[in-house]
Amino acid sequence: MKGNGDLDAKGINGQSHEEKRLGEVSRATLGHDQDVQLQAQRVLMDTKVKEMKDQLIRAKAYLSFAAIKITGGS
């Protein structure tokens, strides 16, 4: 049977103050890592969207020039 001193040192759920602090730091680090990963994904997605928009602009220009050449317009 544990004495009151043991209960106070380990807390109610059996974790010491330092163990609780390390758990909080780990969760904070994990949250930060997830934020960094999400930001990197956003940047990658933005880059892909910009490339697709550029491709669409080039395709429209190509098709409009091709239509002018086929119809013989000036």
N, CA and C atoms as an extended XYZ file, in Angstrom:
222
Properties=species:S:1:pos:R:3:atomname:S:1:resname:S:1:resid:I:1 pbc="F F F"
N         0.850       -1.189        0.000 N   MET     1
C         0.000        0.000        0.000 CA  MET     1
C         0.889        1.244        0.000 C   MET     1
N         0.551        2.196       -0.804 N   LYS     2
C         1.363        3.406       -0.917 CA  LYS     2
C         0.978        4.382        0.165 C   LYS     2
N         1.980        5.128        0.605 N   GLY     3
C         1.713        6.185        1.578 CA  GLY     3
C         1.329        7.455        0.859 C   GLY     3
N         0.931        8.445        1.630 N   ASN     4
C         0.535        9.728        1.040 CA  ASN     4
C         1.688       10.386        0.311 C   ASN     4
N         2.913       10.150        0.759 N   GLY     5
C         4.080       10.728        0.097 CA  GLY     5
C         4.213       10.219       -1.323 C   GLY     5
N         3.949        8.929       -1.532 N   ASP     6
C         4.022        8.361       -2.878 CA  ASP     6
C         2.920        8.916       -3.777 C   ASP     6
N         1.751        9.070       -3.244 N   LEU     7
C         0.637        9.598       -4.016 CA  LEU     7
C         0.925       11.031       -4.454 C   LEU     7
N         1.496       11.824       -3.565 N   ASP     8
C         1.807       13.209       -3.904 CA  ASP     8
C         2.920       13.279       -4.942 C   ASP     8
N         3.932       12.401       -4.844 N   ALA     9
C         5.063       12.435       -5.766 CA  ALA     9
C         4.642       12.009       -7.170 C   ALA     9
N         3.745       11.040       -7.269 N   LYS    10
C         3.342       10.522       -8.571 CA  LYS    10
C         2.029       11.114       -9.075 C   LYS    10
N         1.292       11.788       -8.254 N   GLY    11
C         0.014       12.349       -8.675 CA  GLY    11
C        -1.071       11.293       -8.640 C   GLY    11
N        -2.259       11.708       -8.956 N   ILE    12
C        -3.413       10.813       -8.873 CA  ILE    12
C        -3.343        9.731       -9.941 C   ILE    12
N        -2.919       10.041      -11.154 N   ASN    13
C        -2.907        9.055      -12.231 CA  ASN    13
C        -1.561        8.341      -12.369 C   ASN    13
N        -0.678        8.523      -11.419 N   GLY    14
C         0.589        7.798      -11.429 CA  GLY    14
C         1.694        8.462      -12.231 C   GLY    14
N         1.492        9.672      -12.705 N   GLN    15
C         2.526       10.378      -13.454 CA  GLN    15
C         3.147       11.453      -12.580 C   GLN    15
N         4.457       11.547      -12.657 N   SER    16
C         5.126       12.621      -11.930 CA  SER    16
C         4.920       13.928      -12.683 C   SER    16
N         5.250       15.019      -12.031 N   HIS    17
C         5.118       16.344      -12.667 CA  HIS    17
C         5.974       16.401      -13.930 C   HIS    17
N         7.182       15.848      -13.874 N   GLU    18
C         8.075       15.885      -15.032 CA  GLU    18
C         7.516       15.043      -16.178 C   GLU    18
N         6.920       13.899      -15.877 N   GLU    19
C         6.319       13.071      -16.919 CA  GLU    19
C         5.166       13.804      -17.591 C   GLU    19
N         4.371       14.491      -16.803 N   LYS    20
C         3.269       15.266      -17.366 CA  LYS    20
C         3.802       16.375      -18.264 C   LYS    20
N         4.851       17.069      -17.803 N   ARG    21
C         5.439       18.162      -18.584 CA  ARG    21
C         6.008       17.642      -19.898 C   ARG    21
N         6.694       16.492      -19.844 N   LEU    22
C         7.256       15.925      -21.068 CA  LEU    22
C         6.143       15.532      -22.044 C   LEU    22
N         5.035       15.017      -21.521 N   GLY    23
C         3.901       14.685      -22.371 CA  GLY    23
C         3.328       15.915      -23.045 C   GLY    23
N         3.246       17.007      -22.299 N   GLU    24
C         2.738       18.254      -22.864 CA  GLU    24
C         3.680       18.787      -23.936 C   GLU    24
N         4.987       18.691      -23.692 N   VAL    25
C         5.973       19.144      -24.675 CA  VAL    25
C         5.873       18.290      -25.931 C   VAL    25
N         5.719       16.982      -25.752 N   SER    26
C         5.596       16.083      -26.903 CA  SER    26
C         4.359       16.415      -27.722 C   SER    26
N         3.245       16.683      -27.057 N   ARG    27
C         2.028       17.034      -27.781 CA  ARG    27
C         2.193       18.367      -28.492 C   ARG    27
N         2.867       19.312      -27.842 N   ALA    28
C         3.089       20.621      -28.463 CA  ALA    28
C         3.981       20.474      -29.693 C   ALA    28
N         5.015       19.652      -29.582 N   THR    29
C         5.921       19.425      -30.707 CA  THR    29
C         5.177       18.742      -31.840 C   THR    29
N         4.357       17.761      -31.503 N   LEU    30
C         3.578       17.058      -32.511 CA  LEU    30
C         2.646       18.032      -33.223 C   LEU    30
N         2.000       18.912      -32.466 N   GLY    31
C         1.122       19.909      -33.070 CA  GLY    31
C         1.882       20.824      -34.003 C   GLY    31
N         3.070       21.243      -33.590 N   HIS    32
C         3.904       22.115      -34.427 CA  HIS    32
C         4.316       21.379      -35.695 C   HIS    32
N         4.726       20.117      -35.562 N   ASP    33
C         5.128       19.333      -36.728 CA  ASP    33
C         3.979       19.186      -37.714 C   ASP    33
N         2.775       18.980      -37.199 N   GLN    34
C         1.614       18.864      -38.067 CA  GLN    34
C         1.340       20.184      -38.765 C   GLN    34
N         1.496       21.300      -38.062 N   ASP    35
C         1.296       22.617      -38.665 CA  ASP    35
C         2.294       22.852      -39.791 C   ASP    35
N         3.549       22.484      -39.553 N   VAL    36
C         4.589       22.655      -40.575 CA  VAL    36
C         4.277       21.787      -41.784 C   VAL    36
N         3.842       20.554      -41.528 N   GLN    37
C         3.510       19.649      -42.617 CA  GLN    37
C         2.321       20.176      -43.422 C   GLN    37
N         1.303       20.676      -42.744 N   LEU    38
C         0.144       21.230      -43.442 CA  LEU    38
C         0.526       22.450      -44.266 C   LEU    38
N         1.404       23.279      -43.713 N   GLN    39
C         1.841       24.471      -44.443 CA  GLN    39
C         2.609       24.054      -45.701 C   GLN    39
N         3.457       23.047      -45.585 N   ALA    40
C         4.218       22.561      -46.739 CA  ALA    40
C         3.274       21.998      -47.797 C   ALA    40
N         2.235       21.288      -47.373 N   GLN    41
C         1.257       20.759      -48.316 CA  GLN    41
C         0.510       21.888      -49.018 C   GLN    41
N         0.185       22.948      -48.257 N   ARG    42
C        -0.507       24.099      -48.855 CA  ARG    42
C         0.362       24.757      -49.918 C   ARG    42
N         1.643       24.927      -49.614 N   VAL    43
C         2.559       25.552      -50.571 CA  VAL    43
C         2.660       24.697      -51.825 C   VAL    43
N         2.776       23.384      -51.647 N   LEU    44
C         2.853       22.480      -52.789 CA  LEU    44
C         1.574       22.544      -53.620 C   LEU    44
N         0.438       22.564      -52.940 N   MET    45
C        -0.842       22.630      -53.643 CA  MET    45
C        -0.971       23.952      -54.389 C   MET    45
N        -0.574       25.055      -53.754 N   ASP    46
C        -0.631       26.368      -54.418 CA  ASP    46
C         0.241       26.370      -55.668 C   ASP    46
N         1.412       25.772      -55.574 N   THR    47
C         2.320       25.697      -56.718 CA  THR    47
C         1.685       24.902      -57.850 C   THR    47
N         1.076       23.781      -57.519 N   LYS    48
C         0.423       22.960      -58.545 CA  LYS    48
C        -0.734       23.699      -59.195 C   LYS    48
N        -1.521       24.413      -58.393 N   VAL    49
C        -2.653       25.172      -58.934 CA  VAL    49
C        -2.144       26.253      -59.884 C   VAL    49
N        -1.082       26.956      -59.502 N   LYS    50
C        -0.524       27.992      -60.378 CA  LYS    50
C        -0.022       27.403      -61.687 C   LYS    50
N         0.637       26.231      -61.618 N   GLU    51
C         1.111       25.579      -62.832 CA  GLU    51
C        -0.054       25.184      -63.732 C   GLU    51
N        -1.125       24.673      -63.130 N   MET    52
C        -2.295       24.278      -63.916 CA  MET    52
C        -2.948       25.490      -64.570 C   MET    52
N        -3.008       26.601      -63.845 N   LYS    53
C        -3.572       27.825      -64.418 CA  LYS    53
C        -2.726       28.299      -65.596 C   LYS    53
N        -1.404       28.234      -65.439 N   ASP    54
C        -0.510       28.619      -66.535 CA  ASP    54
C        -0.717       27.712      -67.747 C   ASP    54
N        -0.861       26.404      -67.508 N   GLN    55
C        -1.097       25.470      -68.609 CA  GLN    55
C        -2.404       25.799      -69.320 C   GLN    55
N        -3.430       26.136      -68.559 N   LEU    56
C        -4.722       26.475      -69.140 CA  LEU    56
C        -4.609       27.732      -70.007 C   LEU    56
N        -3.889       28.719      -69.515 N   ILE    57
C        -3.687       29.955      -70.294 CA  ILE    57
C        -2.956       29.647      -71.595 C   ILE    57
N        -1.888       28.823      -71.511 N   ARG    58
C        -1.140       28.458      -72.722 CA  ARG    58
C        -2.008       27.669      -73.697 C   ARG    58
N        -2.837       26.761      -73.170 N   ALA    59
C        -3.711       25.960      -74.041 CA  ALA    59
C        -4.729       26.845      -74.747 C   ALA    59
N        -5.314       27.784      -74.029 N   LYS    60
C        -6.288       28.697      -74.643 CA  LYS    60
C        -5.615       29.543      -75.724 C   LYS    60
N        -4.417       30.020      -75.443 N   ALA    61
C        -3.692       30.825      -76.436 CA  ALA    61
C        -3.375       29.984      -77.663 C   ALA    61
N        -2.922       28.745      -77.440 N   TYR    62
C        -2.608       27.847      -78.559 CA  TYR    62
C        -3.839       27.605      -79.419 C   TYR    62
N        -4.966       27.312      -78.754 N   LEU    63
C        -6.189       27.035      -79.504 CA  LEU    63
C        -6.684       28.272      -80.251 C   LEU    63
N        -6.537       29.441      -79.658 N   SER    64
C        -6.987       30.647      -80.358 CA  SER    64
C        -6.095       30.945      -81.560 C   SER    64
N        -4.800       30.726      -81.433 N   PHE    65
C        -3.900       30.926      -82.573 CA  PHE    65
C        -4.163       29.884      -83.653 C   PHE    65
N        -4.443       28.653      -83.238 N   ALA    66
C        -4.730       27.596      -84.212 CA  ALA    66
C        -6.019       27.909      -84.956 C   ALA    66
N        -7.015       28.437      -84.274 N   ALA    67
C        -8.283       28.794      -84.912 CA  ALA    67
C        -8.072       29.927      -85.913 C   ALA    67
N        -7.245       30.879      -85.580 N   ILE    68
C        -6.959       31.977      -86.502 CA  ILE    68
C        -6.264       31.447      -87.750 C   ILE    68
N        -5.317       30.535      -87.578 N   LYS    69
C        -4.553       30.000      -88.709 CA  LYS    69
C        -5.464       29.165      -89.631 C   LYS    69
N        -6.366       28.376      -89.016 N   ILE    70
C        -7.252       27.511      -89.814 CA  ILE    70
C        -8.242       28.360      -90.596 C   ILE    70
N        -8.806       29.375      -89.981 N   THR    71
C        -9.808       30.204      -90.667 CA  THR    71
C        -9.175       31.218      -91.592 C   THR    71
N        -7.859       31.386      -91.470 N   GLY    72
C        -7.181       32.332      -92.340 CA  GLY    72
C        -7.405       33.762      -91.944 C   GLY    72
N        -7.806       33.956      -90.699 N   GLY    73
C        -8.026       35.319      -90.207 CA  GLY    73
C        -6.723       36.071      -90.063 C   GLY    73
N        -6.854       37.385      -89.910 N   SER    74
C        -5.641       38.169      -89.788 CA  SER    74
C        -5.453       38.703      -88.422 C   SER    74
